[in-house]
Amino acid sequence: MSSSPGPRPAASSLNAGRRARELAELADGAHVDVLVVGLGATGAGTALDAAARGLSVAAIDAHDLAFGTSRWSSKLVHGGLRYLASGQLGVARESAVERGVLMERTAPHLVRAQPFVLPLTPLVPPGQAALARAGLRAGDLLRAAAGTSRATLPAPRALSAVETRHMAPALRPTGLRGGLLSWDGRLSDDARLVTAVARTAAAHGARILTRARALTLDGSGARVRDELTGTELDIRARAVVNATGVWAAGLVDGIRLRPSRGTHLVLRSDALGDPAAGLHIPVPGESNRFVLVLPQGDGRVYVGLTDEPVDGDVPDVPEAPETDIGFLLDVLGSALDTTLRRDDVVGAFAGLRPLLDTSGTAGPGRTADLSRRHAVLTSPDGVVTVIGGKLTTYRRMAQDAVDAAVAARALTAGPCRTTALPLVGAAGRAALAAVDAPRRLVHRYGTEAPAVHALALSDPELGRPVVPGHPVTGAELLWAVRHEGALDASDLLDRRTRIGLVPQDREAARTAAAGILGVASGTG
């Protein structure tokens, strides 16, 4: 990709002042070509795709950027190996292509290669190990077919037992025959990806409006309530896209979903010997299911994930049940020399996958067996709903949704541009390596890292970590309020940063967050 930086902060900045101005414009009767409801990865991606084609766009969310499923992922950009193994060849190839787009063109500052080790323990018999080796070779062929370079994703290879334990010191040495090393894409943070997509859409003229709830929806717009003031307004649009994920059926009739819960644990990295690589730990009794150990580089490790059907009402924030936590600890215990107890779990989170139910019935069945392919559906009154899929393929989902909206409403629009459109902060690898700022900031902010670092240097209070033992500083919170649309402490601690994934850390950071909001209250 080009090494030139993306949009300037002023053009892409989201804050309370901009939100108020743009809501007022819409309340005064401004029409838009496309109204997008939902600002997770797919909704933000749809706003960017439409705006980049020259369409006027408003995108709203009842809560915040990445409030729903998008922030509860494994923070991975998958190459599709799992789908290849289950025969979903189209989904596998699409995943590999979209992984390459993110890693090499649109977001190399946010997505980097992550090594993974599959330990060959006594629970992995030679036959299963041979199948795993074949699968990794197939995954590497998929990488090549998708056009992703070897420099971006190194080749898989076998490891000795000594090498395996060097990369994952907590593994049980007894019976360990070695390991299989592979590589995949890892996000610095899924919520940061959504924020970058939304800000890039804003730089292309999209109105990005959080705390704006769609009360009713049809093909010509929506009745919307400003959740900060209670004021209601009508937003008129030539096309409407419903990208609300697991809540999609609440706005458009005829959508059938089978939500699936994915739970992750949060552990302190030192509890696992500070692993240098992620782990694929086979689930006993399952041939193609693994628990992932995911080092985050901030003193935390995520462990996940489950795949359990969810019935009933969809909560705003799902809870991780104790049964899921116990299951994940048990699988860890099958491979680790370290005994992890419930007290070692410092946090847990769960997200709901918006899987499309194509069975025609709501009968029993494993959600793990449902396809991760997305669908774009148009209602009789013209609302386009995009559903299913996964984080890795958000860009393609957005492209398909805008294609459908343009066709259904006969909009005049240019071609899709997002396969080569850098997100805010993106640049080529060489340019990112030359950015004069701490590497951790470059991996989160890309070419904007020097501006964030300058804030930290401007005031000793801003330069200090918000929570002891966690790297996030006050400068990052202030940047989030001024440029990333954060409106309250939850936005700061739960989505612009992930301090809140550990309840103890969240509580410790509340005072600092309140102070930053007070300092920045005049921004806009």
C-alpha positions in Angstrom: 0.0 0.0 0.0 1.0 3.6 -0.3 3.1 5.0 2.6 1.2 8.2 2.6 -0.8 8.9 5.8 -4.6 8.7 5.9 -7.0 11.4 6.7 -5.9 14.3 8.9 -7.2 14.2 12.5 -9.3 17.4 12.0 -11.3 15.9 9.1 -11.8 12.5 10.9 -12.3 13.8 14.5 -15.4 12.7 16.3 -16.4 14.6 19.4 -19.4 15.9 21.3 -19.4 19.2 19.4 -19.4 17.6 15.9 -22.1 15.2 17.0 -24.4 18.1 18.2 -23.9 20.1 15.0 -24.6 17.1 12.7 -27.7 16.1 14.7 -29.0 19.6 14.4 -28.5 19.6 10.6 -30.6 16.4 10.3 -33.2 17.8 12.6 -33.5 20.9 10.4 -34.4 18.6 7.5 -31.2 17.6 5.8 -31.7 14.5 3.7 -29.0 11.8 3.1 -28.6 9.2 0.4 -27.9 6.4 2.9 -28.9 6.0 6.5 -27.0 3.2 8.4 -28.4 1.9 11.6 -25.7 0.2 13.8 -22.1 1.3 14.3 -20.4 -2.0 14.9 -17.8 -3.1 12.4 -20.3 -3.8 9.6 -22.3 -0.7 10.2 -19.2 1.6 10.3 -17.9 -0.3 7.3 -21.1 0.4 5.4 -20.9 4.1 6.2 -17.4 4.2 4.9 -18.1 2.3 1.8 -21.1 4.5 0.9 -19.3 7.7 1.8 -16.3 6.7 -0.3 -18.5 6.2 -3.3 -19.6 9.8 -3.1 -23.0 9.2 -1.3 -24.1 11.4 1.6 -24.4 9.2 4.8 -25.7 9.3 8.3 -24.9 6.4 10.6 -26.5 6.1 14.0 -26.2 3.8 17.0 -28.3 3.7 20.2 -25.2 3.4 22.3 -21.6 3.8 21.1 -19.1 2.7 18.5 -18.5 -1.1 18.8 -21.0 -1.4 21.6 -22.2 -4.8 20.6 -20.6 -8.0 19.2 -17.7 -6.2 17.5 -15.9 -5.6 20.8 -16.3 -9.1 22.2 -14.3 -11.0 19.5 -11.0 -12.9 19.9 -9.2 -9.9 18.4 -8.2 -12.1 15.5 -8.3 -11.6 11.8 -8.8 -15.2 10.7 -7.5 -16.7 7.5 -10.4 -19.1 7.2 -8.7 -22.4 8.1 -11.5 -23.5 10.3 -14.0 -23.0 7.5 -11.8 -24.8 5.1 -11.8 -27.8 7.4 -15.6 -27.8 7.6 -16.0 -27.6 3.8 -17.1 -23.9 3.7 -14.6 -23.1 0.8 -16.2 -19.8 -0.2 -16.2 -18.5 3.4 -12.6 -19.7 3.8 -11.3 -17.9 0.7 -13.2 -14.7 1.5 -11.7 -14.7 5.0 -8.2 -15.1 3.6 -8.7 -12.3 1.1 -10.1 -9.9 3.7 -7.3 -10.8 6.1 -4.8 -9.8 3.4 -6.6 -6.5 2.7 -6.4 -5.5 6.4 -2.8 -6.6 6.9 -1.3 -5.2 3.8 -3.5 -2.3 2.6 -6.1 -0.8 4.9 -5.0 -1.3 8.5 -1.4 -2.7 8.8 -1.0 -0.5 12.0 -3.8 -2.4 13.7 -3.3 -5.9 12.4 -0.1 -7.9 12.7 1.1 -11.4 12.3 0.5 -13.5 15.5 2.4 -16.8 16.0 0.3 -19.7 17.3 1.5 -23.1 18.6 -0.5 -26.3 18.6 1.2 -28.4 21.3 1.5 -32.1 20.5 0.4 -33.4 23.9 -0.6 -37.0 24.7 -4.2 -35.8 24.0 -3.2 -35.2 20.3 -2.7 -38.6 18.8 -0.4 -39.0 15.8 -3.3 -39.2 13.4 -4.8 -36.0 14.6 -1.4 -34.3 14.4 -1.0 -35.4 10.8 -4.4 -33.9 10.0 -3.4 -30.7 11.7 -0.2 -30.5 9.7 -2.1 -31.0 6.5 -4.6 -28.3 7.6 -1.8 -25.8 8.2 -0.3 -26.5 4.8 -3.8 -26.0 3.2 -4.1 -22.7 5.1 -0.7 -21.6 3.7 -2.0 -22.4 0.2 -5.1 -20.3 1.0 -2.8 -17.4 2.0 -1.0 -17.7 -1.3 -4.2 -17.9 -3.3 -5.5 -14.8 -1.5 -2.3 -12.9 -2.6 -1.0 -12.3 0.9 2.8 -12.2 0.9 5.1 -14.5 2.8 6.7 -11.5 4.4 3.3 -10.7 6.0 2.6 -14.3 7.2 5.5 -16.6 7.6 5.3 -20.3 6.7 4.0 -22.9 9.2 6.6 -25.4 10.6 7.1 -28.0 13.2 8.7 -27.2 16.6 10.7 -29.4 18.9 9.5 -29.9 22.5 12.1 -27.4 23.7 11.1 -24.8 21.2 7.4 -25.3 22.0 8.0 -24.8 25.8 10.2 -21.7 25.0 7.2 -20.1 23.3 4.7 -21.3 25.8 6.4 -21.9 29.2 3.2 -23.0 31.0 2.8 -26.1 28.9 3.1 -29.5 30.7 6.4 -31.1 29.6 5.3 -34.7 30.3 4.6 -36.4 27.0 5.1 -33.2 25.0 6.3 -34.3 21.5 6.7 -30.8 20.1 4.4 -28.4 18.5 3.1 -27.0 15.2 3.8 -23.3 14.6 1.4 -21.3 12.4 0.6 -17.6 11.8 -2.6 -15.6 11.6 -3.7 -11.9 11.9 -4.2 -10.3 15.3 -5.8 -7.0 15.9 -4.4 -4.7 18.5 -8.0 -4.2 19.5 -11.3 -5.0 17.7 -13.0 -1.8 19.1 -10.1 0.3 17.8 -10.7 -1.1 14.3 -14.3 0.0 14.5 -13.3 3.4 15.7 -10.8 3.8 12.9 -13.4 2.7 10.3 -15.9 5.2 11.7 -13.4 8.0 11.7 -12.4 7.3 8.2 -16.0 7.4 7.2 -16.3 10.8 8.9 -13.3 12.0 7.0 -15.2 11.2 3.8 -18.2 13.2 5.0 -20.3 10.7 6.8 -22.2 11.9 9.9 -21.3 9.4 12.7 -23.8 9.7 15.5 -23.7 7.7 18.7 -26.4 7.8 21.4 -29.0 8.1 18.6 -31.6 5.3 18.8 -33.8 4.2 15.9 -37.3 3.9 17.2 -38.9 3.0 13.9 -37.4 2.2 10.5 -38.6 2.0 6.9 -37.2 2.3 3.5 -37.3 6.1 3.5 -35.7 6.8 6.9 -36.1 6.5 10.7 -37.6 8.1 13.7 -34.7 8.7 16.0 -34.3 9.7 19.6 -31.2 11.5 20.9 -30.4 9.4 24.0 -28.6 12.3 25.6 -31.4 14.9 25.5 -34.6 12.8 24.8 -35.3 14.9 21.7 -36.8 13.0 18.8 -36.2 13.7 15.1 -36.9 12.2 11.7 -33.9 11.3 9.5 -34.9 11.1 5.8 -32.9 8.9 3.5 -33.1 7.5 0.0 -31.8 4.1 1.2 -31.6 2.5 4.7 -29.3 -0.2 5.8 -30.0 -2.2 9.0 -26.6 -3.3 10.4 -27.6 -3.9 14.0 -26.3 -7.5 14.3 -28.1 -9.6 16.9 -30.7 -6.8 17.3 -31.6 -6.8 13.5 -34.9 -8.6 13.9 -36.2 -6.0 16.3 -36.2 -3.4 13.6 -37.2 -5.4 10.5 -39.7 -8.2 10.3 -38.9 -11.6 8.8 -35.3 -11.8 10.1 -34.5 -15.2 11.7 -31.4 -15.4 13.9 -29.8 -18.1 16.0 -27.4 -16.1 18.3 -24.4 -17.9 19.6 -22.5 -17.0 22.7 -18.7 -16.8 22.6 -17.1 -16.4 26.0 -13.5 -15.4 26.8 -11.5 -15.3 30.1 -9.0 -12.6 31.0 -5.9 -13.8 32.9 -2.8 -12.0 33.9 0.0 -12.9 31.5 2.4 -13.9 34.3 -0.1 -16.6 35.4 0.8 -18.4 32.1 4.5 -17.7 32.2 4.2 -14.7 29.8 3.8 -16.7 26.6 5.5 -15.4 23.4 2.9 -17.1 21.2 -0.7 -17.9 21.2 -1.9 -21.4 21.7 -4.4 -23.7 20.0 -5.4 -26.2 22.7 -7.6 -29.0 21.3 -10.9 -29.6 23.1 -10.9 -33.2 24.3 -13.3 -35.3 22.3 -13.6 -32.8 19.4 -11.7 -33.2 16.2 -11.7 -29.7 14.9 -12.3 -27.4 17.9 -9.7 -25.6 19.9 -9.5 -23.2 22.9 -7.3 -20.2 22.0 -4.8 -18.6 24.4 -4.2 -15.1 23.1 -1.5 -12.9 24.6 -2.4 -9.2 24.3 1.0 -7.5 25.0 -0.5 -5.4 27.8 0.0 -7.9 30.7 -3.2 -9.7 29.9 -4.1 -12.9 28.1 -7.5 -13.8 26.7 -8.6 -17.4 26.6 -11.6 -18.5 24.5 -13.9 -19.3 23.2 -17.2 -21.1 23.5 -19.9 -21.6 20.9 -23.3 -22.0 22.7 -26.8 -21.2 21.4 -28.7 -18.4 23.1 -32.4 -18.3 23.4 -34.7 -15.5 24.6 -34.2 -11.7 24.6 -30.9 -10.3 23.5 -29.2 -8.3 26.3 -27.3 -5.1 25.7 -24.2 -6.6 27.4 -24.1 -10.4 27.6 -22.7 -12.1 30.7 -20.2 -14.9 30.8 -21.8 -17.8 32.6 -19.9 -19.9 35.2 -20.4 -23.0 33.0 -18.4 -21.4 30.2 -15.7 -20.2 32.6 -15.4 -23.7 34.0 -15.2 -25.3 30.6 -12.4 -23.0 29.4 -10.4 -23.6 32.6 -10.9 -27.4 32.2 -9.5 -27.3 28.6 -6.5 -25.2 29.8 -5.9 -27.8 32.5 -5.6 -30.5 29.9 -2.4 -29.0 28.5 -0.8 -26.7 31.1 1.6 -27.6 33.9 0.2 -24.6 35.8 -3.0 -25.2 37.7 -5.4 -22.3 37.1 -8.2 -21.7 39.5 -11.3 -19.5 39.4 -9.5 -16.8 41.3 -6.9 -16.5 38.5 -9.7 -15.3 36.2 -9.5 -11.5 36.6 -12.2 -10.8 34.0 -14.5 -12.5 31.5 -16.5 -11.3 28.6 -19.1 -12.8 26.2 -20.3 -11.8 22.8 -23.3 -12.9 20.7 -22.7 -13.9 17.1 -25.6 -12.9 14.8 -25.9 -16.2 12.9 -28.6 -16.4 10.3 -31.1 -19.2 10.8 -31.6 -20.8 7.4 -33.2 -24.0 8.8 -36.8 -22.8 8.6 -37.3 -23.8 12.2 -36.0 -22.7 15.5 -35.3 -26.3 16.6 -32.3 -27.6 18.5 -28.9 -27.9 17.0 -25.3 -26.7 17.5 -24.7 -23.1 16.6 -21.1 -24.2 16.0 -22.4 -26.0 12.9 -24.1 -22.9 11.4 -22.4 -21.2 8.5 -20.5 -18.0 9.1 -21.5 -16.8 5.6 -23.2 -13.4 5.6 -26.5 -12.5 3.9 -28.0 -9.3 2.6 -31.8 -9.2 2.7 -34.1 -6.5 1.3 -37.5 -6.1 3.0 -40.7 -5.3 1.1 -40.5 -1.6 2.1 -36.9 -1.4 0.9 -34.8 -1.7 4.1 -31.5 -3.5 3.4 -30.4 -5.8 6.2 -26.9 -7.2 6.4 -26.4 -10.1 8.8 -24.2 -13.0 9.7 -20.5 -13.1 8.8 -17.8 -12.2 11.2 -15.3 -9.4 12.1 -12.7 -10.4 9.5 -15.1 -10.0 6.6 -16.8 -6.8 7.7 -15.5 -4.9 4.7 -17.0 -7.3 2.2 -20.3 -7.4 4.1 -20.4 -3.6 3.9 -19.6 -3.6 0.2 -22.4 -6.1 -0.5 -24.9 -4.1 1.6 -24.1 -0.9 -0.2 -24.3 -2.7 -3.6 -27.8 -3.9 -2.6 -28.9 -0.4 -1.4 -27.6 1.3 -4.6 -29.4 -1.3 -6.8 -32.7 -1.3 -4.8 -33.0 2.5 -4.6 -31.4 3.3 -8.0 -28.7 5.6 -6.4 -26.0 7.2 -8.5 -22.7 6.0 -6.9 -19.2 5.2 -7.8 -17.6 1.8 -7.5 -16.5 0.3 -4.2 -13.1 1.8 -3.1 -12.5 0.2 0.3 -10.2 -2.7 -0.7 -7.4 -0.1 -1.1 -8.6 2.8 1.1 -6.3 3.2 4.2 -8.0 3.7 7.5 -7.1 6.6 9.8 -3.5 6.1 11.0 -2.6 3.5 8.3 0.6 3.6 6.3 3.0 1.1 4.8 5.2 -1.1 7.0 8.3 1.0 6.3 6.6 4.2 7.1 5.1 2.8 10.3 8.5 1.5 11.4 9.9 5.1 11.0 7.1 6.7 13.1 8.8 8.6 16.0 6.7 7.3 18.9 6.6 4.3 21.3 5.8 1.1 19.5 2.8 0.4 21.6 1.2 3.6 20.4 2.1 3.0 16.8 0.4 -0.4 17.0 -2.8 1.4 18.2 -2.7 4.8 16.5 -0.4 4.3 13.5 0.7 7.7 12.0 -1.3 9.5 14.7 0.9 8.0 17.5 3.2 11.1 17.6 0.3 13.4 18.3 -0.9 11.1 21.1 2.6 10.9 22.5 2.9 14.7 22.4 -0.1 15.0 24.6 1.6 12.6 27.1 4.7 14.7 27.1 2.8 18.0 27.5 1.6 17.2 31.0 3.1 14.7 33.6 -0.5 13.8 34.6 -1.4 12.8 31.1 1.8 10.8 30.7 1.2 8.5 33.6 -0.7 5.2 33.3 -4.3 5.4 34.3 -4.1 2.1 36.2 -0.8 0.8 37.8 0.4 -2.2 35.8 -1.6 -1.2 32.6 0.0 0.8 29.9 -2.9 3.1 28.9 -2.2 6.8 29.8 -4.3 9.8 30.4 -3.2 11.2 27.1 -5.0 8.3 25.3 -8.2 9.0 27.2 -8.0 12.7 26.3 -7.3 11.8 22.6 -10.4 9.6 22.7 -12.6 12.4 23.8 -11.2 15.0 21.4 -10.9 12.8 18.3 -12.6 9.4 18.8 -16.2 10.3 19.9 -15.9 9.2 23.5 -18.7 10.8 25.5 -18.5 9.2 28.9 -16.4 7.0 31.2 -17.8 3.8 29.7 -16.8 4.8 26.2 -13.3 5.5 27.5 -12.7 2.4 29.6 -14.8 -0.2 27.8 -14.3 0.6 24.1 -11.6 3.3 23.3 -9.4 1.4 25.7 -10.1 -2.1 27.2 -9.2 -1.3 30.8 -12.8 -2.2 31.8 -12.3 -5.9 30.8 -10.9 -6.3 34.3 -13.5 -5.0 36.8 -10.8 -4.1 39.4 -8.9 -2.1 36.9 -12.1 -0.4 35.6 -13.0 0.8 39.1 -9.4 2.1 39.7 -9.6 4.1 36.5 -13.0 5.8 37.0 -11.6 8.8 38.7 -9.0 9.4 36.0 -11.7 9.0 33.3 -14.0 11.5 35.0 -11.1 14.0 35.3 -10.3 13.7 31.6 -14.0 14.2 30.7 -14.0 17.3 32.8 -10.8 18.7 31.2 -12.1 18.0 27.7 -15.7 19.2 28.3 -15.2 22.2 26.0 -13.9 20.2 23.1 -15.8 20.6 19.8 
